[in-house]
Structure formats: structure tokens, C-alpha cells
């Protein structure tokens, strides 16, 4: 059966692109892959609350 791998990319896995690709290709045997970026958006008024949700990572990567 032919199948596609549909994978979301987000803050937690963004720095592991090569590893994700190799896993899907080598370990799962995926021939066709699609990647969807998950982008969080906020307004200036909501930014403090959004940053609070990031926890300690908020200092390094605001939304």
C-alpha cells in the first residue's frame, strides 16, 4: 500500500529536520512526505500571555 507521511513542524521539532526526514525515509519507508509548519500568531496585547505559555523558552523565542 502506498502512503504519504504528513508531519507538522513546530518549536519542539524545528531543529531536528534532518533527523525527522531520515526517520520517515529510513525507518518508516516513506517515499512521499509533506511538512506543515505550525505558526503561532498573537497581537501586541496578547503577547505577554502568549510568552507566558512558552515558559522559559519565551526569552529566546517570542511568538
N, C-alpha and C positions, 0 to 999 in steps of 0.2 A: 504494500500500500504506500503510495506517495503521500507525503505530508509536508507542511511548512512549519517552521518554528517562528512564532511571534513572541518577541521579547520586549519588555519595557526597560528603558534606560532611565535611571534616576540617580539621586545623590549617593545612595548607598552602593551602586554598582558602576557608576560612571568612570571610575578609574581602573576598571577591570575589563575593558573592551576586548583585548586580545584573549584573555582567559575565557570569557564568555563565548567568544567566537569559536575558539579551539574546542571547548566543551561541547557546543552544539554540533560542530562538524565531526570531531573525532569520537567523542563518547556517545553521542546520540545519533550520529549518522545523518544529520540534516543536510540536505542538498540545497534547499531554498530557505533563506532567513529574512525576516522582516524585523526592524527595530523601531520602536515608538518612543520618542523622548517624552518624559513626564516633566512638564514645566509648571512650577508653582508660580502663580501671579498674585500680587497684592497691590493695595493702594498705599499711599503715604500714611493715611490714618490708621490702617490696619497693620502696617509693618512691624511695630513693636510686638503685637500679639503673635504675628507670624514668626518673627525671630525667636520668640519665647518657645514656640513649638519645635524649633531646631535644637534647643538645648545648648550645650557647649559649642556645637558647630556653628551657631549663629554668628559668632565673632569672625569666623573665617569665610562664611558664605551666606550672605543675606539673600532673601528672596528677591 
